């Protein structure tokens, strides 16, 4: 019981300790599984980072991640500015609440800073159309949202 309590407390401390490092949340394309969602926000001109906000189960070794691919269309006034593809296989930083790994099966809720980047955006209204697809190692997806955070 003590080991389990330590794992949970450690995860909570990591999540709380890392919360300030992620930046201000400016938008979220909310997804509870594979599919498409949209998010709108007003760009301030400051650098923006994309974070996968995930909760699910997957198979793999100790360092395996919940495999998700995000196709992101960036729009302004209905006109497409660019398209980018991001994957949880290319991650800069990870903050997890609880992460269990037993017999090759992971169960975790994590926010992962993705290695891809939004283009520099001048101030103004921005829309994102986000499509999330899961890879073959995913056995259950409870949350696959994409967050936009400002530095």
Steps between C-alpha positions, in 0.01 A plus 500: 500500500785738582655458153166574331445809716851622416436451126175698514645778717808520283284533191290773659809691610644472149174628353479790746867583474495501121177697462674838501750392234236425241388859444157660490223291342346703216289234323411132502359278226313257724499136386393194700633263235607496136318761293494869410448806719545874459643767725502879468717756674639850463872488425704759691811473284685306772650155422253212527561134585282195433437250780319166463268460802454122516345234718502139391652154495762359266741211461876527485828505682595729786558806277202447265252785460130510414538526122288784362535699178348847475425662165454872565359754253565862601238745370449874513172652375413161352816493287754223553839634612679168538471133589726317740521142620614420853551170678546396861810311383676841479464656845696780672354471851250283689289570810294208635245470778516124554689255278475126562704245302428134576591203279555716191173694535504873580209696648563873534368852472773728366551828323785483248668796335513405134811550290313673218433872510227738396624771263556851636158660512436872500235620747144411405238227484625148420313174450647151519343189350658200671468135398641240739569138403641229723779257418501121531627497860191684635243274667281770659479876442310702760637841403704620199456878522749744349589805711653825379721668761666838493857540624 
